[in-house]
Amino acid sequence: MSQINAFQVEQIGLTILVTPTRNLLEFEIDDLLNCDPGGAIEILESERARNVIIDCRNLCRCCSSGIAVFIRLGKRSQAQRGRMAFCHVLHPIHNMLELTNLTALWPVFASMADAIAYVEAGERLLETHDEALAGERR
């Protein structure tokens, strides 16, 4: 998978923070469709993380291929039993997420703190679920 210089990635525990560093318009479509945004997909596939937060503070415009990158991240996160959320979403991008019905799959939060609280709540639910399953097996 190729890398393009349009994403900053930071890992905090089991969560990857993905920040587009500029608008996702000025790339070849194939470059976006085949990219690993900042190495985030590799991290998810290696099971070093399972949650994704996309910080859209720098994103004012995005083509459909950019949205496909977000969908790919969300699917990889779900495959790892994780959660994905968006934060700091500006109005034009929020409209695009609503029109594509992605807000029904992944919530949008005003702040990073709220998005982190959401994915951490998912971690607690997953731990409780796994403990209950382990108890049933005994």
C-alpha positions as a printed NumPy array, in Angstrom:
array([[  0.   ,   0.   ,   0.   ],
       [  1.372,   3.417,  -0.887],
       [  1.943,   6.354,   1.439],
       [  0.902,   9.906,   0.626],
       [  1.981,  12.909,   2.603],
       [ -1.473,  14.086,   3.643],
       [ -2.002,  12.426,   7.026],
       [ -0.441,  12.709,  10.439],
       [ -0.85 ,   9.66 ,  12.672],
       [ -0.32 ,   9.371,  16.414],
       [ -0.979,   6.294,  18.509],
       [ -2.25 ,   6.542,  22.08 ],
       [ -2.721,   3.097,  23.6  ],
       [ -5.151,   1.169,  21.425],
       [ -6.287,   4.299,  19.582],
       [ -4.883,   5.867,  16.421],
       [ -5.407,   9.585,  15.886],
       [ -5.491,  10.291,  12.144],
       [ -5.314,  13.936,  11.094],
       [ -5.559,  14.892,   7.441],
       [ -3.001,  17.692,   7.104],
       [ -4.635,  19.269,   4.059],
       [ -7.678,  19.001,   1.82 ],
       [ -8.087,  15.649,   0.117],
       [ -8.641,  16.929,  -3.401],
       [ -5.306,  17.434,  -5.041],
       [ -4.301,  13.769,  -5.363],
       [ -4.746,  11.227,  -8.086],
       [ -7.761,   9.077,  -7.256],
       [ -5.679,   5.87 ,  -7.319],
       [ -3.195,   7.414,  -4.88 ],
       [ -5.957,   7.966,  -2.302],
       [ -7.728,   4.671,  -2.931],
       [ -4.531,   2.665,  -2.52 ],
       [ -2.861,   4.609,   0.263],
       [ -2.215,   3.69 ,   3.866],
       [ -2.934,   7.013,   5.59 ],
       [  0.14 ,   7.641,   7.692],
       [  0.608,   3.913,   8.287],
       [ -2.705,   3.658,  10.183],
       [ -3.939,   0.585,   8.31 ],
       [ -0.678,  -1.24 ,   8.972],
       [ -1.038,  -0.474,  12.695],
       [ -4.631,  -1.763,  12.705],
       [ -3.737,  -4.916,  10.795],
       [ -0.847,  -5.664,  13.164],
       [ -3.359,  -5.445,  16.054],
       [ -1.304,  -2.773,  17.858],
       [ -4.472,  -0.63 ,  17.868],
       [ -8.159,  -1.073,  17.18 ],
       [ -9.77 ,   2.36 ,  17.558],
       [ -9.528,   5.282,  15.142],
       [-10.264,   8.953,  15.686],
       [-10.185,  11.147,  12.6  ],
       [ -9.417,  14.764,  13.493],
       [-10.797,  16.873,  10.654],
       [ -9.627,  20.296,  11.902],
       [ -7.52 ,  20.859,   8.743],
       [-10.042,  19.432,   6.298],
       [-12.332,  21.851,   4.444],
       [-12.778,  19.911,   1.212],
       [-12.673,  16.216,   0.422],
       [-13.346,  14.164,  -2.687],
       [-15.168,  10.84 ,  -2.656],
       [-11.832,   8.996,  -2.687],
       [-10.952,  10.755,   0.563],
       [-14.222,   9.517,   2.05 ],
       [-13.251,   6.023,   0.856],
       [-10.08 ,   6.3  ,   2.965],
       [-12.228,   7.008,   6.034],
       [-14.504,   4.063,   5.246],
       [-11.503,   1.758,   4.905],
       [-10.186,   2.916,   8.289],
       [-13.594,   2.398,   9.89 ],
       [-13.934,  -1.11 ,   8.482],
       [-10.439,  -2.074,   9.671],
       [-11.253,  -0.704,  13.111],
       [-14.492,  -2.694,  13.266],
       [-12.652,  -5.842,  12.138],
       [-10.423,  -5.405,  15.221],
       [-13.532,  -4.98 ,  17.463],
       [-12.775,  -1.272,  17.766],
       [-14.615,   1.989,  17.319],
       [-14.112,   4.949,  15.028],
       [-15.177,   8.555,  15.498],
       [-14.67 ,  11.94 ,  13.878],
       [-13.907,  15.18 ,  15.694],
       [-13.409,  18.869,  14.841],
       [-15.475,  18.423,  11.688],
       [-16.103,  21.613,   9.737],
       [-19.531,  22.254,   8.214],
       [-18.788,  21.227,   4.57 ],
       [-17.241,  17.934,   5.658],
       [-20.034,  17.295,   8.161],
       [-22.554,  17.747,   5.344],
       [-20.666,  15.242,   3.207],
       [-20.579,  12.717,   6.072],
       [-24.328,  13.148,   6.579],
       [-25.152,  12.887,   2.866],
       [-23.18 ,   9.65 ,   2.623],
       [-24.874,   8.406,   5.814],
       [-21.496,   7.836,   7.491],
       [-22.671,   9.656,  10.621],
       [-24.993,   6.683,  11.188],
       [-21.934,   4.406,  11.327],
       [-19.392,   6.609,  13.096],
       [-20.258,   9.504,  15.402],
       [-19.021,  13.068,  15.05 ],
       [-17.822,  14.923,  18.15 ],
       [-17.031,  18.582,  18.667],
       [-13.867,  17.84 ,  20.64 ],
       [-11.065,  15.312,  20.717],
       [-11.821,  14.684,  24.403],
       [-15.375,  13.582,  23.58 ],
       [-14.152,  11.292,  20.781],
       [-11.564,   9.734,  23.106],
       [-14.234,   9.204,  25.783],
       [-16.383,   7.415,  23.18 ],
       [-13.663,   4.97 ,  22.09 ],
       [-12.556,   4.395,  25.693],
       [-16.147,   3.535,  26.649],
       [-16.04 ,   0.932,  23.887],
       [-12.844,  -0.498,  25.371],
       [-14.531,  -0.849,  28.778],
       [-17.542,  -2.591,  27.19 ],
       [-15.254,  -4.949,  25.312],
       [-13.316,  -5.806,  28.485],
       [-16.561,  -6.477,  30.377],
       [-17.834,  -8.659,  27.533],
       [-14.581, -10.637,  27.337],
       [-14.531, -11.142,  31.128],
       [-18.126, -12.403,  31.054],
       [-17.271, -14.876,  28.28 ],
       [-14.221, -16.088,  30.193],
       [-16.4  , -16.574,  33.308],
       [-18.912, -18.65 ,  31.324],
       [-16.145, -20.944,  30.077],
       [-14.987, -21.794,  33.593]])
